[in-house]
Amino acid sequence: MAAALSSFDAVVAGAGPGGSVAAFELARSGAHVALVDKARFPRDKACGDLVGPRGVELLGELGIAPEGVVSLGDMAVIGPSGGRVILPAVPGLTYPGCAWALPRKVFDDVLYRAAMEAGAVAITARVAAVEVEDGGGDGVGGAAVVHLDDGGRLRAGALIGADGATSAVAGSVGMVRADRVQWGFAVRTYIDAEVELPVIVLFDEEPGVGFPGYGWLFPGPDGQANAGVGVGAGSDRRAGARATRYLDTFLEHLRRLGLLPVDAVAGPRLGGWLKMGMLGTSPVSGPVLLVGDAAGLVNPLQGEGIAQAMSSGRAAASAVLGVGGGGDAGAVYAQWLRQHQSAYQGSTAALQGLLLANPRMVSRLGRALTWPPIGRRLAGGWAIYWNDLVTGAAPGRARSLARVASGAIRGATAASPSRRELGRALGRPRPSAGPGEGLRAIVRLHADPSARDHRVSDQLIADRRADAEEG
Ligand SMILES: Cc1cc2nc3c(=O)[nH]c(=O)nc-3n(C[C@H](O)[C@H](O)[C@H](O)COP(=O)(O)OP(=O)(O)OC[C@H]3O[C@@H](n4cnc5c(N)ncnc54)[C@H](O)[C@@H]3O)c2cc1C
């Protein structure tokens, strides 16, 4: 006998920050949404546990206020030759001048519960495979059937794949070319230590040969610091093992620098993959939209991914809501990715590729940037640029510097294979409503008792197609 098939307006696979925010947005707008995760919450997740300024801003917009966060400001960077520079945390026009530290076991649970409270249906099971039913043959519409490892099946007009860097959704639907992905791997541990400033450490593997990544030591609540090492691996995932190999050496380095007490004992370690620069992934296929790490949205320069996961989760949900759970939500979402992610991701992915191929350049750059006479001058712009904070930065010298760096790197990488590949993956730009309009559309829909009737959304799909054709 075939397993029972449950129907939803949307299914979200994966309940990390990307999936929970997507489910939260969908549920609070009245959509019937399933949030599926293989883990039972609260669950741990390998992370440095730092939510950057854009993430803090977005949580404020969503009205989600986790308790117990440690607010962090400036960050120190220590270079291979011991030079130190302080990257200032300056408030932007929209984002605050701080990041938050909170263990992911707590943070992700807060978002997961917010989605449940908004009305999402929690399902604990592993996504085993995805079947995509054809729409009208024009690549628009269709439905997805999600097969779970407990035999259950879920059908929806939209499937948001938020199941992380090694996404089963993306793999099952054929949205990833693993040999084109820009992988990273990072491993972290918790240590009993009061740490004042978050610190990033750049180091050489041997004299003059830079390590293609960095180590970190971040303060956390209750005197539990988070320390770890992350490495860029390019398309060769075997290179990820270097992060694990370097962790002990790195902790020893921190003790020598006086940043950790000599008797500080490290707890269990946990590692995970990062998928960066949107490479090797088509984020949209029919009714399937990938968000967060599944879409490869981790910052190629510094490994941040929580804020991008949450903002892409919100954008995908808004796109789905705008067309009532199907239709050309993919086109609306791809447009959002083009507007808000692709230029930075594409150019910094190309830059990372160049650095990975030139470890001596990595060493020289690390030394130059942390040499105080240079570092002090560049620090403000560096903090803005590598945290992708140029849009919304407050006017001033630091923003000008970051804009110059951004323009130069975009210009220099415009013809790079990564930029061309990203352009192909996102298709040609189409005029369309922004996510905000989509959300208003569904709110209007849900004011109507027939809001969950998919026939209602057909009109919206037709409207959206007409908009696109007019443009
Ligand atoms: C060691 C390390 C340190 C990091 N430090 C930081 C940091 O300090 N700040 C920062 O911003 N980013 C950091 N990142 C990146 C950050 O962790 C990710 O970008 C972020 O978690 C992405 O969120 P997500 O929702 O896309 O995916 P995830 O958080 O990976 O969530 C995916 C969810 O999907 C579930 N899942 C997976 N497969 C299936 C399946 N088949 N079926 C059902 N469920 C499934 C998982 O259980 C998980 O709950 C770090 C990453 C690592 C590895």
The ligand as an SDF file (V2000), in Angstrom:
LIG
                    3D

 53 58  0  0  0  0  0  0  0  0999 V2000
   32.3050   25.3880   12.0750 C   0  0  0  0  0  0  0  0  0  0  0  0
   31.4600   26.4440   11.4020 C   0  0  0  0  0  0  0  0  0  0  0  0
   31.4700   27.7440   11.8840 C   0  0  0  0  0  0  0  0  0  0  0  0
   30.6090   28.7070   11.3460 C   0  0  0  0  0  0  0  0  0  0  0  0
   30.5550   29.9370   11.9330 N   0  0  0  0  0  0  0  0  0  0  0  0
   29.6400   30.8360   11.5230 C   0  0  0  0  0  0  0  0  0  0  0  0
   29.4410   32.0540   12.2480 C   0  0  0  0  0  0  0  0  0  0  0  0
   30.0440   32.3090   13.2960 O   0  0  0  0  0  0  0  0  0  0  0  0
   28.5230   32.9360   11.7680 N   0  0  0  0  0  0  0  0  0  0  0  0
   27.7990   32.6820   10.6420 C   0  0  0  0  0  0  0  0  0  0  0  0
   26.9900   33.5320   10.2440 O   0  0  0  0  0  0  0  0  0  0  0  0
   27.9520   31.5160    9.9580 N   0  0  0  0  0  0  0  0  0  0  0  0
   28.8260   30.5800   10.3830 C   0  0  0  0  0  0  0  0  0  0  0  0
   28.9320   29.3770    9.7310 N   0  0  0  0  0  0  0  0  0  0  0  0
   28.0320   29.1020    8.5990 C   0  0  0  0  0  0  0  0  0  0  0  0
   26.6230   28.8030    9.1350 C   0  0  0  0  0  0  0  0  0  0  0  0
   26.6790   27.7580   10.0660 O   0  0  0  0  0  0  0  0  0  0  0  0
   25.6760   28.4200    8.0000 C   0  0  0  0  0  0  0  0  0  0  0  0
   25.8200   29.3360    6.9560 O   0  0  0  0  0  0  0  0  0  0  0  0
   24.2140   28.3900    8.4630 C   0  0  0  0  0  0  0  0  0  0  0  0
   24.0160   27.4090    9.4380 O   0  0  0  0  0  0  0  0  0  0  0  0
   23.3050   28.1250    7.2670 C   0  0  0  0  0  0  0  0  0  0  0  0
   21.9750   27.9660    7.6890 O   0  0  0  0  0  0  0  0  0  0  0  0
   20.9730   27.0460    6.8500 P   0  0  0  0  0  0  0  0  0  0  0  0
   19.6480   27.2300    7.4940 O   0  0  0  0  0  0  0  0  0  0  0  0
   21.1250   27.2970    5.4210 O   0  0  0  0  0  0  0  0  0  0  0  0
   21.4930   25.5390    7.0640 O   0  0  0  0  0  0  0  0  0  0  0  0
   21.8180   24.6810    8.4360 P   0  0  0  0  0  0  0  0  0  0  0  0
   21.9720   25.6210    9.5400 O   0  0  0  0  0  0  0  0  0  0  0  0
   22.9220   23.8280    8.0110 O   0  0  0  0  0  0  0  0  0  0  0  0
   20.4960   23.8790    8.6400 O   0  0  0  0  0  0  0  0  0  0  0  0
   20.1650   22.7820    7.8190 C   0  0  0  0  0  0  0  0  0  0  0  0
   19.1270   21.9330    8.5460 C   0  0  0  0  0  0  0  0  0  0  0  0
   18.6980   20.9090    7.6360 O   0  0  0  0  0  0  0  0  0  0  0  0
   18.6030   19.6770    8.3160 C   0  0  0  0  0  0  0  0  0  0  0  0
   18.7930   18.6230    7.3110 N   0  0  0  0  0  0  0  0  0  0  0  0
   19.9080   18.3270    6.6200 C   0  0  0  0  0  0  0  0  0  0  0  0
   19.6680   17.3100    5.7620 N   0  0  0  0  0  0  0  0  0  0  0  0
   18.3660   16.9670    5.9220 C   0  0  0  0  0  0  0  0  0  0  0  0
   17.5280   15.9800    5.3150 C   0  0  0  0  0  0  0  0  0  0  0  0
   17.9710   15.1560    4.3540 N   0  0  0  0  0  0  0  0  0  0  0  0
   16.2540   15.8960    5.7330 N   0  0  0  0  0  0  0  0  0  0  0  0
   15.7620   16.7260    6.7050 C   0  0  0  0  0  0  0  0  0  0  0  0
   16.5190   17.6810    7.3150 N   0  0  0  0  0  0  0  0  0  0  0  0
   17.8050   17.7930    6.9100 C   0  0  0  0  0  0  0  0  0  0  0  0
   19.6940   19.7280    9.3730 C   0  0  0  0  0  0  0  0  0  0  0  0
   19.4000   18.8690   10.4660 O   0  0  0  0  0  0  0  0  0  0  0  0
   19.6740   21.2140    9.7760 C   0  0  0  0  0  0  0  0  0  0  0  0
   18.8350   21.4400   10.8810 O   0  0  0  0  0  0  0  0  0  0  0  0
   29.7900   28.3840   10.2350 C   0  0  0  0  0  0  0  0  0  0  0  0
   29.8200   27.0910    9.7030 C   0  0  0  0  0  0  0  0  0  0  0  0
   30.6350   26.1180   10.2750 C   0  0  0  0  0  0  0  0  0  0  0  0
   30.6210   24.7270    9.7160 C   0  0  0  0  0  0  0  0  0  0  0  0
  1  2  1  0
  2  3  1  0
  2 52  2  0
  3  4  2  0
  4  5  1  0
  4 50  1  0
  5  6  2  0
  6  7  1  0
  6 13  1  0
  7  8  2  0
  7  9  1  0
  9 10  1  0
 10 11  2  0
 10 12  1  0
 12 13  2  0
 13 14  1  0
 14 15  1  0
 14 50  1  0
 15 16  1  0
 16 17  1  0
 16 18  1  0
 18 19  1  0
 18 20  1  0
 20 21  1  0
 20 22  1  0
 22 23  1  0
 23 24  1  0
 24 25  2  0
 24 26  1  0
 24 27  1  0
 27 28  1  0
 28 29  2  0
 28 30  1  0
 28 31  1  0
 31 32  1  0
 32 33  1  0
 33 34  1  0
 33 48  1  0
 34 35  1  0
 35 36  1  0
 35 46  1  0
 36 37  1  0
 36 45  1  0
 37 38  2  0
 38 39  1  0
 39 40  1  0
 39 45  2  0
 40 41  1  0
 40 42  2  0
 42 43  1  0
 43 44  2  0
 44 45  1  0
 46 47  1  0
 46 48  1  0
 48 49  1  0
 50 51  2  0
 51 52  1  0
 52 53  1  0
M  END
$$$$
